Amino acid sequence: MMKHTFWLLCIVCVLQGCATVEPWERGTMAREEMAFVPDKLDQNFRDHIHYSKEGARMVGAGSGGGCGCN
């Protein structure tokens, strides 16, 4: 009985990701609040501070040192 419950729970969890977005719902999904990074300018500022303090670059690495000068 426990084994069947486990597999049923797994199937239910996997099927939750199978959803379709209708054309009239896409406007809601494209709102600024739904973005991974809602404020791109603020994120760029935070990234600059992080790079300056850590002396490291993440995705989209460019030239420059750990002092914050480019």
MARDO-897681 format. One record per residue: residue in one letter; x, y negated, z of N, C-alpha, C in turn. Coordinates in pm, 1 decimal, decimal comma. Layout:
N
KEGU | A | X | Y | Z | X | Y | Z | X | Y | Z
...
//
This chain:
70
KEGU | M | 83,1 | 120,0 | 0,0 | 0,0 | 0,0 | 0,0 | 87,3 | -126,0 | 0,0
KEGU | M | 194,0 | -124,2 | 78,8 | 282,9 | -240,2 | 89,5 | 352,6 | -268,8 | -42,9
KEGU | K | 387,5 | -161,5 | -115,7 | 455,5 | -176,7 | -243,3 | 365,0 | -245,0 | -345,7
KEGU | H | 237,5 | -209,7 | -347,7 | 142,9 | -270,4 | -441,0 | 121,4 | -417,7 | -408,0
KEGU | T | 116,7 | -450,6 | -281,7 | 98,2 | -589,3 | -240,2 | 217,6 | -673,8 | -283,1
KEGU | F | 336,5 | -619,4 | -269,5 | 457,3 | -690,7 | -309,8 | 454,8 | -721,2 | -459,2
KEGU | W | 423,5 | -621,3 | -541,0 | 421,7 | -642,3 | -685,7 | 310,4 | -736,4 | -728,0
KEGU | L | 196,9 | -728,4 | -661,6 | 87,7 | -820,3 | -692,0 | 128,6 | -964,1 | -660,2
KEGU | L | 194,8 | -984,0 | -548,7 | 243,2 | -1116,5 | -511,3 | 346,1 | -1167,1 | -613,0
KEGU | C | 434,1 | -1080,1 | -658,9 | 534,0 | -1119,4 | -759,3 | 466,9 | -1161,3 | -889,9
KEGU | I | 367,2 | -1085,2 | -933,1 | 297,0 | -1117,0 | -1057,5 | 224,1 | -1250,0 | -1045,2
KEGU | V | 159,7 | -1274,1 | -932,8 | 87,7 | -1399,7 | -912,0 | 185,2 | -1517,6 | -913,6
KEGU | C | 299,7 | -1502,5 | -851,4 | 399,1 | -1611,0 | -848,8 | 451,8 | -1640,9 | -989,2
KEGU | V | 474,8 | -1538,5 | -1068,8 | 526,3 | -1558,6 | -1204,0 | 420,5 | -1622,9 | -1292,6
KEGU | L | 297,0 | -1583,0 | -1278,7 | 191,3 | -1634,8 | -1364,9 | 154,0 | -1779,1 | -1332,9
KEGU | Q | 193,5 | -1829,9 | -1218,7 | 164,8 | -1970,0 | -1187,1 | 238,3 | -2064,1 | -1280,6
KEGU | G | 350,8 | -2022,0 | -1334,9 | 426,7 | -2105,0 | -1427,1 | 373,2 | -2102,8 | -1568,9
KEGU | C | 276,9 | -2017,2 | -1596,5 | 219,3 | -2005,9 | -1730,7 | 98,9 | -2098,3 | -1741,5
KEGU | A | 123,9 | -2223,2 | -1764,0 | 15,6 | -2320,8 | -1776,3 | 34,5 | -2398,2 | -1905,6
KEGU | T | -75,0 | -2432,4 | -1966,6 | -68,6 | -2513,4 | -2088,1 | -110,6 | -2655,5 | -2053,8
KEGU | V | -49,2 | -2749,3 | -2120,3 | -83,6 | -2889,9 | -2101,8 | -161,1 | -2934,1 | -2225,1
KEGU | E | -281,0 | -2975,7 | -2203,4 | -365,6 | -3019,6 | -2313,3 | -316,4 | -3155,7 | -2364,8
KEGU | P | -345,2 | -3187,7 | -2491,4 | -297,3 | -3315,1 | -2548,0 | -341,3 | -3437,7 | -2469,1
KEGU | W | -460,6 | -3436,7 | -2411,4 | -507,3 | -3553,9 | -2337,2 | -444,9 | -3561,9 | -2197,6
KEGU | E | -375,9 | -3455,9 | -2153,1 | -308,3 | -3458,3 | -2023,6 | -161,1 | -3498,7 | -2035,3
KEGU | R | -109,2 | -3505,2 | -2154,8 | 33,1 | -3534,4 | -2173,5 | 69,8 | -3676,4 | -2134,0
KEGU | G | -24,2 | -3768,0 | -2142,9 | 1,9 | -3904,5 | -2099,6 | 30,9 | -3911,4 | -1950,8
KEGU | T | -39,6 | -3829,5 | -1874,1 | -17,0 | -3823,1 | -1729,2 | 121,2 | -3767,4 | -1699,3
KEGU | M | 162,1 | -3667,3 | -1774,3 | 291,8 | -3605,2 | -1750,6 | 407,7 | -3694,8 | -1794,3
KEGU | A | 381,7 | -3790,9 | -1881,7 | 487,6 | -3878,7 | -1932,9 | 500,8 | -4008,0 | -1853,3
KEGU | R | 425,9 | -4022,3 | -1745,4 | 435,5 | -4144,7 | -1665,4 | 573,4 | -4156,6 | -1602,4
KEGU | E | 609,7 | -4277,0 | -1569,5 | 742,2 | -4304,2 | -1512,5 | 762,8 | -4233,2 | -1379,6
KEGU | E | 656,7 | -4217,5 | -1301,1 | 668,1 | -4152,5 | -1169,8 | 699,8 | -4004,3 | -1182,5
KEGU | M | 671,0 | -3945,0 | -1297,6 | 691,3 | -3801,9 | -1317,2 | 832,6 | -3770,4 | -1363,8
KEGU | A | 913,3 | -3871,1 | -1390,6 | 1049,6 | -3849,6 | -1439,1 | 1137,4 | -3794,5 | -1327,7
KEGU | F | 1238,8 | -3719,9 | -1367,6 | 1332,8 | -3665,0 | -1270,2 | 1405,7 | -3777,3 | -1197,7
KEGU | V | 1441,6 | -3880,7 | -1271,4 | 1502,8 | -4001,2 | -1215,2 | 1412,6 | -4117,2 | -1255,0
KEGU | P | 1320,7 | -4160,6 | -1165,8 | 1224,5 | -4264,7 | -1203,0 | 1289,0 | -4398,9 | -1237,6
KEGU | D | 1392,7 | -4438,1 | -1166,4 | 1455,8 | -4567,6 | -1189,9 | 1598,1 | -4543,9 | -1239,6
KEGU | K | 1614,5 | -4548,6 | -1370,5 | 1744,2 | -4517,7 | -1430,6 | 1851,5 | -4618,3 | -1389,7
KEGU | L | 1817,4 | -4745,9 | -1379,5 | 1914,6 | -4847,2 | -1341,0 | 1963,8 | -4823,9 | -1197,8
KEGU | D | 1872,0 | -4792,1 | -1108,5 | 1909,0 | -4763,8 | -969,9 | 1997,1 | -4639,2 | -962,2
KEGU | Q | 1966,1 | -4538,1 | -1041,8 | 2046,4 | -4416,8 | -1041,4 | 2187,0 | -4444,3 | -1093,8
KEGU | N | 2198,4 | -4527,1 | -1196,8 | 2331,4 | -4562,4 | -1247,9 | 2412,8 | -4635,8 | -1142,9
KEGU | F | 2349,0 | -4723,8 | -1065,8 | 2417,8 | -4796,3 | -959,4 | 2465,1 | -4700,0 | -850,8
KEGU | R | 2379,4 | -4607,4 | -811,1 | 2418,0 | -4508,1 | -708,6 | 2531,1 | -4418,4 | -759,2
KEGU | D | 2524,9 | -4379,9 | -886,9 | 2632,1 | -4298,6 | -943,8 | 2764,7 | -4373,9 | -943,1
KEGU | H | 2760,9 | -4502,6 | -975,8 | 2883,3 | -4582,7 | -976,3 | 2944,4 | -4587,7 | -835,9
KEGU | I | 2862,1 | -4607,0 | -735,8 | 2912,6 | -4610,0 | -597,7 | 2971,1 | -4474,2 | -560,9
KEGU | H | 2901,5 | -4367,1 | -598,3 | 2951,2 | -4232,9 | -566,5 | 3085,0 | -4207,4 | -635,1
KEGU | Y | 3095,0 | -4242,1 | -763,6 | 3219,2 | -4220,3 | -836,6 | 3332,8 | -4302,0 | -777,1
KEGU | S | 3303,1 | -4423,9 | -734,6 | 3406,5 | -4510,3 | -678,8 | 3458,8 | -4456,7 | -546,5
KEGU | K | 3370,0 | -4401,8 | -465,2 | 3411,8 | -4351,1 | -334,5 | 3477,1 | -4213,7 | -343,3
KEGU | E | 3423,9 | -4128,7 | -430,0 | 3472,8 | -3991,7 | -437,5 | 3589,4 | -3975,6 | -534,4
KEGU | G | 3601,4 | -4065,9 | -629,7 | 3707,0 | -4052,6 | -728,8 | 3680,8 | -3938,1 | -824,5
KEGU | A | 3554,5 | -3904,4 | -842,5 | 3518,4 | -3792,3 | -928,6 | 3405,3 | -3834,2 | -1021,9
KEGU | R | 3394,3 | -3763,5 | -1129,9 | 3287,0 | -3787,2 | -1226,8 | 3203,4 | -3660,9 | -1238,8
KEGU | M | 3076,7 | -3680,4 | -1268,2 | 2988,3 | -3565,6 | -1290,2 | 2960,8 | -3555,1 | -1440,3
KEGU | V | 2840,5 | -3521,0 | -1477,5 | 2803,9 | -3507,2 | -1617,9 | 2820,5 | -3642,1 | -1687,1
KEGU | G | 2874,0 | -3641,6 | -1806,2 | 2896,3 | -3765,2 | -1879,9 | 3019,4 | -3838,1 | -1830,9
KEGU | A | 3122,1 | -3763,0 | -1795,0 | 3242,0 | -3823,2 | -1739,1 | 3310,6 | -3913,7 | -1841,0
KEGU | G | 3367,7 | -4017,7 | -1790,2 | 3439,6 | -4112,0 | -1875,9 | 3571,4 | -4146,8 | -1812,4
KEGU | S | 3633,9 | -4250,3 | -1862,7 | 3763,2 | -4290,9 | -1810,2 | 3745,6 | -4372,9 | -1684,1
KEGU | G | 3851,8 | -4387,0 | -1609,2 | 3847,7 | -4469,3 | -1488,0 | 3907,0 | -4393,3 | -1371,3
KEGU | G | 3944,6 | -4467,8 | -1270,9 | 4003,8 | -4406,1 | -1153,9 | 3908,2 | -4406,9 | -1036,7
KEGU | G | 3956,9 | -4362,5 | -922,2 | 3875,8 | -4355,8 | -801,7 | 3855,8 | -4491,9 | -737,5
KEGU | C | 3924,8 | -4595,4 | -787,3 | 3913,1 | -4727,5 | -727,0 | 3788,9 | -4801,6 | -773,3
KEGU | G | 3718,9 | -4749,8 | -873,4 | 3600,3 | -4816,4 | -923,7 | 3626,9 | -4902,4 | -1044,8
KEGU | C | 3752,5 | -4912,9 | -1086,9 | 3784,7 | -4993,0 | -1204,8 | 3784,7 | -4902,2 | -1327,0
KEGU | N | 3738,8 | -4956,0 | -1438,1 | 3733,1 | -4875,0 | -1560,3 | 3833,3 | -4924,7 | -1661,0
//
